[in-house]
Amino acid sequence: DGGCRVDLLHAAGLRVPDGPYGTVAGLVADLLGRIPEPGDTAELPGWRLRVEEVAHHRAERVRLVRTADEPAPEREAAA
């Protein structure tokens, strides 16, 4: 959900840079540098954020996909 607070993403292992946003929708818009459109993708280390739905110039639904850039948090803890 684009309205999800970015501080909750830390539980999923996503490192979010400091910025002028409080939600996933704001994070995506900041990373893109513009109003998002369906199908847009933004990258963070180890993650791809894909905009699935947009309403009222805001990402309503964003899919987070782990990429191979970084190991999963569980593997880091086991190492």
Phi and psi in degrees as GROMACS dihedral restraints (atoms count N, CA, C in turn):
[ dihedral_restraints ]
;  ai    aj    ak    al  type     phi  dphi    fc
    3     4     5     6     1   -61.9    20    10
    4     5     6     7     1   -22.2    20    10
    6     7     8     9     1   -83.3    20    10
    7     8     9    10     1    -3.3    20    10
    9    10    11    12     1   -62.4    20    10
   10    11    12    13     1   135.4    20    10
   12    13    14    15     1   -69.9    20    10
   13    14    15    16     1   139.3    20    10
   15    16    17    18     1   -65.6    20    10
   16    17    18    19     1   -27.4    20    10
   18    19    20    21     1   -65.1    20    10
   19    20    21    22     1   -22.8    20    10
   21    22    23    24     1   -75.5    20    10
   22    23    24    25     1   -16.5    20    10
   24    25    26    27     1   -71.4    20    10
   25    26    27    28     1   -21.0    20    10
   27    28    29    30     1   -60.4    20    10
   28    29    30    31     1   -32.4    20    10
   30    31    32    33     1   -62.9    20    10
   31    32    33    34     1   -27.7    20    10
   33    34    35    36     1   -87.4    20    10
   34    35    36    37     1    -2.0    20    10
   36    37    38    39     1    89.2    20    10
   37    38    39    40     1    11.9    20    10
   39    40    41    42     1   -89.1    20    10
   40    41    42    43     1   122.2    20    10
   42    43    44    45     1   -89.7    20    10
   43    44    45    46     1   115.7    20    10
   45    46    47    48     1  -104.1    20    10
   46    47    48    49     1   125.1    20    10
   48    49    50    51     1   -67.6    20    10
   49    50    51    52     1   152.8    20    10
   51    52    53    54     1   -63.3    20    10
   52    53    54    55     1   142.7    20    10
   54    55    56    57     1  -171.1    20    10
   55    56    57    58     1   179.5    20    10
   57    58    59    60     1   -86.2    20    10
   58    59    60    61     1    43.8    20    10
   60    61    62    63     1  -139.6    20    10
   61    62    63    64     1   157.2    20    10
   63    64    65    66     1  -125.0    20    10
   64    65    66    67     1    -8.8    20    10
   66    67    68    69     1  -126.1    20    10
   67    68    69    70     1   165.8    20    10
   69    70    71    72     1   -60.7    20    10
   70    71    72    73     1   -39.8    20    10
   72    73    74    75     1   -59.5    20    10
   73    74    75    76     1   -43.4    20    10
   75    76    77    78     1   -66.8    20    10
   76    77    78    79     1   -39.1    20    10
   78    79    80    81     1   -59.8    20    10
   79    80    81    82     1   -48.5    20    10
   81    82    83    84     1   -61.9    20    10
   82    83    84    85     1   -46.3    20    10
   84    85    86    87     1   -60.4    20    10
   85    86    87    88     1   -39.9    20    10
   87    88    89    90     1   -66.4    20    10
   88    89    90    91     1   -44.3    20    10
   90    91    92    93     1   -63.8    20    10
   91    92    93    94     1   -38.4    20    10
   93    94    95    96     1   -77.0    20    10
   94    95    96    97     1   -28.1    20    10
   96    97    98    99     1    78.2    20    10
   97    98    99   100     1    17.8    20    10
   99   100   101   102     1  -165.2    20    10
  100   101   102   103     1   175.9    20    10
  102   103   104   105     1   -68.8    20    10
  103   104   105   106     1   129.0    20    10
  105   106   107   108     1   -71.2    20    10
  106   107   108   109     1   156.4    20    10
  108   109   110   111     1  -126.6    20    10
  109   110   111   112     1   152.5    20    10
  111   112   113   114     1   -54.5    20    10
  112   113   114   115     1   134.6    20    10
  114   115   116   117     1    95.7    20    10
  115   116   117   118     1   -14.1    20    10
  117   118   119   120     1   -63.2    20    10
  118   119   120   121     1   147.7    20    10
  120   121   122   123     1  -128.9    20    10
  121   122   123   124     1   147.5    20    10
  123   124   125   126     1  -130.6    20    10
  124   125   126   127     1   151.9    20    10
  126   127   128   129     1  -119.6    20    10
  127   128   129   130     1   140.4    20    10
  129   130   131   132     1  -129.7    20    10
  130   131   132   133     1   157.7    20    10
  132   133   134   135     1   -52.8    20    10
  133   134   135   136     1   117.9    20    10
  135   136   137   138     1    84.9    20    10
  136   137   138   139     1    -0.7    20    10
  138   139   140   141     1  -142.1    20    10
  139   140   141   142     1   147.5    20    10
  141   142   143   144     1  -119.9    20    10
  142   143   144   145     1   131.0    20    10
  144   145   146   147     1  -109.5    20    10
  145   146   147   148     1   117.4    20    10
  147   148   149   150     1  -112.6    20    10
  148   149   150   151     1   126.3    20    10
  150   151   152   153     1   -76.8    20    10
  151   152   153   154     1   118.5    20    10
  153   154   155   156     1   -95.5    20    10
  154   155   156   157     1   -40.8    20    10
  156   157   158   159     1  -139.9    20    10
  157   158   159   160     1   145.0    20    10
  159   160   161   162     1  -128.7    20    10
  160   161   162   163     1   138.1    20    10
  162   163   164   165     1  -144.7    20    10
  163   164   165   166     1   135.6    20    10
  165   166   167   168     1    54.7    20    10
  166   167   168   169     1    43.2    20    10
  168   169   170   171     1    63.7    20    10
  169   170   171   172     1    29.5    20    10
  171   172   173   174     1  -140.3    20    10
  172   173   174   175     1   139.9    20    10
  174   175   176   177     1   -68.6    20    10
  175   176   177   178     1   112.3    20    10
  177   178   179   180     1   -84.7    20    10
  178   179   180   181     1   -37.0    20    10
  180   181   182   183     1  -134.9    20    10
  181   182   183   184     1   127.5    20    10
  183   184   185   186     1  -128.6    20    10
  184   185   186   187     1   130.2    20    10
  186   187   188   189     1   -96.8    20    10
  187   188   189   190     1   127.7    20    10
  189   190   191   192     1  -102.1    20    10
  190   191   192   193     1   125.8    20    10
  192   193   194   195     1  -125.7    20    10
  193   194   195   196     1   126.5    20    10
  195   196   197   198     1   -72.2    20    10
  196   197   198   199     1   134.4    20    10
  198   199   200   201     1  -104.8    20    10
  199   200   201   202     1   176.4    20    10
  201   202   203   204     1   -83.2    20    10
  202   203   204   205     1     4.3    20    10
  204   205   206   207     1   -62.5    20    10
  205   206   207   208     1   -36.4    20    10
  207   208   209   210     1  -135.3    20    10
  208   209   210   211     1   147.5    20    10
  210   211   212   213     1   -68.9    20    10
  211   212   213   214     1   156.0    20    10
  213   214   215   216     1   -63.4    20    10
  214   215   216   217     1   150.2    20    10
  216   217   218   219     1   -55.5    20    10
  217   218   219   220     1   -35.0    20    10
  219   220   221   222     1   -63.0    20    10
  220   221   222   223     1   -38.9    20    10
  222   223   224   225     1   -70.1    20    10
  223   224   225   226     1   -36.3    20    10
  225   226   227   228     1   -62.2    20    10
  226   227   228   229     1   -41.9    20    10
  228   229   230   231     1   -67.8    20    10
  229   230   231   232     1   -32.1    20    10
  231   232   233   234     1   -80.2    20    10
  232   233   234   235     1   -17.7    20    10
